[in-house]
């Protein structure tokens, strides 16, 4: 039982970390997209 709890906790931590990374990367991707658009228009 304890080992199962440990595994579950690590899985939850991984999931939360991944979600945080996704939320951090989403705005960056949006900025990248806008930069690409402006660059295309510049040419």
Secondary structure as GFF3:
##gff-version 3
##sequence-region A 1 43
A	DSSP	alpha_helix	2	42	.	.	.	ID=ss1
###
